[in-house]
Amino acid sequence: MSTTPRIAIVGAGLGGLVCARVLQQHGVPVTVFERETGPRSRSQGGTLDIHEDTGQAALHAAGLFDQFLALSRPEGQEWRLYDRHATLIRHDQADDDDLSRPEIDRGQLRALLLDSLTPGTVRWGHLARAVTSLPRGTARLHHHDRTGEDFDLVIGADGAWSRVRPALSDAQPFYAGVTLVEAHFDDVDHRHPDIAHLVGRGTMSAKAGHRSLVLQRNSNGHVRAYINFRGPRNWHAGLDLADTQAVRARLLAQYQGWHESLLDIVRDNDGGFINRPMFVLPVPHSWQRVPGITLLGDAAHLMPPVGVGANLALLDGAELAQAVIARSSIDEALDAYESVMLPRAADHAKTAQQMLTTLMPDSDSDDAVFPDSLWPTSNLPDPHPAHTS
Ligand SMILES: Cc1cc2nc3c(=O)[nH]c(=O)nc-3n(C[C@H](O)[C@H](O)[C@H](O)COP(=O)(O)OP(=O)(O)OC[C@H]3O[C@@H](n4cnc5c(N)ncnc54)[C@H](O)[C@@H]3O)c2cc1C
């Protein structure tokens, strides 16, 4: 480009940070505006499996792959599927040298990206209110304090409830009919050996009808549980969500008839429960190009969390930065980026929606159907035979 573009990224999530990193690596200045007050102001969530063709490709582009590998847990790819009687239906082991989809704590990955940026890149405590387009293809970012700042490119990497999205589209996230309730177990090998046994080194899922219980091992003996069910968004009507005992009783009532060892996931967790109703954007979600403004990650394509959202956010971020670097104008860069990202996102969102319907059907029959095609490791090379007990 003939002059250095002024670039703002709204949101210091994985997608925004990898975009900033790739830009800086190529000498393009960028500022990231983040509403959180600091890098550790909020727990960053659970573990992510980073896929070879998407998330890992982005980390290669960012020159951070080896550091990622050093932090990642290939053994975390182990998967167990149980029915509601706690009978192990399928068990995929994972070799320590299998690098198809190694797991990493989201907090570790975010810290790796943050540490790779020039100090001062992220302006913490900056809630963006909106973005508006200006003549000559530039855009104004409206800050929470009612001031504004003009840029040649504003990138909305601000997640599900993006404040940048309305500049491009009228789409609003809507409830997908499924809720995840999150629970935690600390020091699981010593304090919760039965939970440690259920989850093994990676992920376990117990499923019947439109209910499931999922455990995921994070680093340092931390395990996150997701209590998942299809139902109304107000499943907790009449309850105070801070009243752990009352929430537990309501959840246990939903899992009547499940094996005692599985019910311990709901009974024995440390601390309270976090209610996470699942929101999605319409599929496909698209927009007519607006000069100087674009979206990446969940802001562009919020979909059911079936294991691709963070990976796509990383890939979007890296590819958008590469387009800005390679093209002679922001307009050309956005054409190149959006013409690949939008159809890819639509394909993934459609598949994610189908997976959600299969995993959480409308009917609540007592089965544990888990089609082979949905098995998370089904496309790994040289899969191990299933072990059952
Ligand atoms: C329970 C659960 C499990 C998941 N598991 C997986 C998984 O295993 N694998 C996978 O690939 N994906 C997974 N996902 C999906 C994944 O979390 C998201 O797709 C991913 O985080 C999207 O990244 P992002 O950078 O687009 O947005 P985010 O990670 O949401 O980051 C957005 C950032 O923008 C900031 N922000 C928001 N609004 C503003 C504003 N107005 N001004 C300034 N800053 C703002 C936020 O504070 C945040 O830091 C899961 C999701 C959930 C809910």
The ligand as an SDF file (V2000), in Angstrom:
LIG
                    3D

 53 58  0  0  0  0  0  0  0  0999 V2000
  -18.6050  -23.5780   25.9950 C   0  0  0  0  0  0  0  0  0  0  0  0
  -17.8840  -23.3060   24.7100 C   0  0  0  0  0  0  0  0  0  0  0  0
  -16.9190  -24.2020   24.2640 C   0  0  0  0  0  0  0  0  0  0  0  0
  -16.2430  -23.9690   23.0610 C   0  0  0  0  0  0  0  0  0  0  0  0
  -15.3030  -24.8670   22.6580 N   0  0  0  0  0  0  0  0  0  0  0  0
  -14.6620  -24.6690   21.4790 C   0  0  0  0  0  0  0  0  0  0  0  0
  -13.6750  -25.5920   21.0290 C   0  0  0  0  0  0  0  0  0  0  0  0
  -13.3760  -26.5930   21.6730 O   0  0  0  0  0  0  0  0  0  0  0  0
  -13.0530  -25.3440   19.8490 N   0  0  0  0  0  0  0  0  0  0  0  0
  -13.3430  -24.2410   19.0880 C   0  0  0  0  0  0  0  0  0  0  0  0
  -12.7490  -24.0560   18.0230 O   0  0  0  0  0  0  0  0  0  0  0  0
  -14.2630  -23.3340   19.5060 N   0  0  0  0  0  0  0  0  0  0  0  0
  -14.9190  -23.5230   20.6720 C   0  0  0  0  0  0  0  0  0  0  0  0
  -15.8610  -22.6200   21.0880 N   0  0  0  0  0  0  0  0  0  0  0  0
  -16.1410  -21.4460   20.2530 C   0  0  0  0  0  0  0  0  0  0  0  0
  -15.1140  -20.3600   20.5180 C   0  0  0  0  0  0  0  0  0  0  0  0
  -15.0970  -20.0690   21.9030 O   0  0  0  0  0  0  0  0  0  0  0  0
  -15.4060  -19.0840   19.7560 C   0  0  0  0  0  0  0  0  0  0  0  0
  -15.7880  -19.3910   18.4460 O   0  0  0  0  0  0  0  0  0  0  0  0
  -14.1650  -18.1790   19.7350 C   0  0  0  0  0  0  0  0  0  0  0  0
  -13.8330  -17.7630   21.0460 O   0  0  0  0  0  0  0  0  0  0  0  0
  -14.3980  -16.9470   18.8770 C   0  0  0  0  0  0  0  0  0  0  0  0
  -13.2560  -16.1210   18.9500 O   0  0  0  0  0  0  0  0  0  0  0  0
  -13.3510  -14.5760   18.6350 P   0  0  0  0  0  0  0  0  0  0  0  0
  -11.9560  -14.0610   18.7010 O   0  0  0  0  0  0  0  0  0  0  0  0
  -14.1310  -14.3840   17.3920 O   0  0  0  0  0  0  0  0  0  0  0  0
  -14.2650  -13.9700   19.7800 O   0  0  0  0  0  0  0  0  0  0  0  0
  -14.1180  -13.9870   21.3590 P   0  0  0  0  0  0  0  0  0  0  0  0
  -13.2630  -15.0870   21.8200 O   0  0  0  0  0  0  0  0  0  0  0  0
  -15.5300  -13.9420   21.8790 O   0  0  0  0  0  0  0  0  0  0  0  0
  -13.3950  -12.6110   21.6990 O   0  0  0  0  0  0  0  0  0  0  0  0
  -14.0450  -11.3850   21.5650 C   0  0  0  0  0  0  0  0  0  0  0  0
  -13.3080  -10.3360   22.3840 C   0  0  0  0  0  0  0  0  0  0  0  0
  -13.9080   -9.0610   22.1350 O   0  0  0  0  0  0  0  0  0  0  0  0
  -14.1170   -8.3830   23.3530 C   0  0  0  0  0  0  0  0  0  0  0  0
  -15.2410   -7.4760   23.1470 N   0  0  0  0  0  0  0  0  0  0  0  0
  -16.5520   -7.8000   22.9930 C   0  0  0  0  0  0  0  0  0  0  0  0
  -17.3010   -6.6910   22.7820 N   0  0  0  0  0  0  0  0  0  0  0  0
  -16.4270   -5.6440   22.7780 C   0  0  0  0  0  0  0  0  0  0  0  0
  -16.6100   -4.2490   22.5810 C   0  0  0  0  0  0  0  0  0  0  0  0
  -17.8070   -3.7140   22.3200 N   0  0  0  0  0  0  0  0  0  0  0  0
  -15.5060   -3.4460   22.6560 N   0  0  0  0  0  0  0  0  0  0  0  0
  -14.2810   -3.9760   22.8940 C   0  0  0  0  0  0  0  0  0  0  0  0
  -14.0710   -5.3010   23.0900 N   0  0  0  0  0  0  0  0  0  0  0  0
  -15.1320   -6.1240   23.0170 C   0  0  0  0  0  0  0  0  0  0  0  0
  -14.3830   -9.4990   24.3550 C   0  0  0  0  0  0  0  0  0  0  0  0
  -14.1430   -9.0610   25.6800 O   0  0  0  0  0  0  0  0  0  0  0  0
  -13.3940  -10.5600   23.8870 C   0  0  0  0  0  0  0  0  0  0  0  0
  -12.1280  -10.3990   24.4640 O   0  0  0  0  0  0  0  0  0  0  0  0
  -16.5410  -22.8270   22.2910 C   0  0  0  0  0  0  0  0  0  0  0  0
  -17.5160  -21.9160   22.7500 C   0  0  0  0  0  0  0  0  0  0  0  0
  -18.1870  -22.1590   23.9350 C   0  0  0  0  0  0  0  0  0  0  0  0
  -19.2510  -21.1950   24.3950 C   0  0  0  0  0  0  0  0  0  0  0  0
  1  2  1  0
  2  3  1  0
  2 52  2  0
  3  4  2  0
  4  5  1  0
  4 50  1  0
  5  6  2  0
  6  7  1  0
  6 13  1  0
  7  8  2  0
  7  9  1  0
  9 10  1  0
 10 11  2  0
 10 12  1  0
 12 13  2  0
 13 14  1  0
 14 15  1  0
 14 50  1  0
 15 16  1  0
 16 17  1  0
 16 18  1  0
 18 19  1  0
 18 20  1  0
 20 21  1  0
 20 22  1  0
 22 23  1  0
 23 24  1  0
 24 25  2  0
 24 26  1  0
 24 27  1  0
 27 28  1  0
 28 29  2  0
 28 30  1  0
 28 31  1  0
 31 32  1  0
 32 33  1  0
 33 34  1  0
 33 48  1  0
 34 35  1  0
 35 36  1  0
 35 46  1  0
 36 37  1  0
 36 45  1  0
 37 38  2  0
 38 39  1  0
 39 40  1  0
 39 45  2  0
 40 41  1  0
 40 42  2  0
 42 43  1  0
 43 44  2  0
 44 45  1  0
 46 47  1  0
 46 48  1  0
 48 49  1  0
 50 51  2  0
 51 52  1  0
 52 53  1  0
M  END
$$$$
